[in-house]
Amino acid sequence: MGSEREQLIEILSSVRPDVNFEEEEALIDDEILSSFDIIAMVSEINVQYGIEIRVDDLLPENFNNVDAILQLIERMENE
């Protein structure tokens, strides 16, 4: 799982290099990411993972930290 996590952190860091995605646990709750950041990240994730994150999935709990985003990706891959 480590390499998948690292790949995701690379994608997220390409959008927001100033954020420590390893450490942050409240990316949305602490208003670290803007809606524009989320859209850019979702676009990158959709392309990289060949999935389609839907508007219904754009919930704070799905994007608060790397593990939550990974869980979302896994759910999308299994659908």
N, C-alpha and C positions, 0 to 999 in steps of 0.2 A: 504494500500500500504506500510505502514511502515514496517510490518514484512517481506514482500518480499524484500524490500530494505535492511533490516538488514541481511537477509539470504544471499543476494548477497555480501554485504560487508564482511560477514564472509568468503565466498568462496574466494573473492579477497584477503583478508588478510591472508588466509592460504598460498597463493602463495607469497605475498609480505607483511609480517607483519610490515615492516618499513615504509609503505606508509599510510598516513591518507586519506582514500578513501572518508570519509565524506566531507572533505574540498577541495580536489583537483578537479579542473575543466579542467585541461589541461594535463592529464596523458600522452598523446601521443605527443602533441605539445611541451611540456616542456621536452620531452624525459625522463620521470620518469619511464616508462615501456619499457622494451626491447621486441624484437620480441619473445624471449623465454618466457618472462612473459605472453605475450598475448596468445601464444600457450598453455601454462599450464592452464591459466584461461579459455580459450575456451573449453579445454578438460574437466575441472571440471564442467563448466556451462552446457555443453552438457549432461554429466552424471546426474547432479543434477536435471536439468529441463526436461530431456528426449527430447531434441531438437537436431538439427543438424545445427550448425552455419557453413555456407559454406565459402569457400575461398573468394568468391565475397563480403561477408559481412565483411571481415577483413579490414575495412576502418577506418582511424583515427577518423572520426566523430562518429563512432559507439562505440569507446572505450575511448574517452577523459574524461568521468566522469561516475559516477554511474548511473545517470539518463539516459544517452545515452545507456548504456549497458542494463538497464532495458527495454528501448523502443525496443531495438533489440530483447531481449528475448520475449517480448510480440508479436512482429511481427512474430517471428519464431513459437510461440505457436499457432498463429491464421492461419498459413498456412497449 
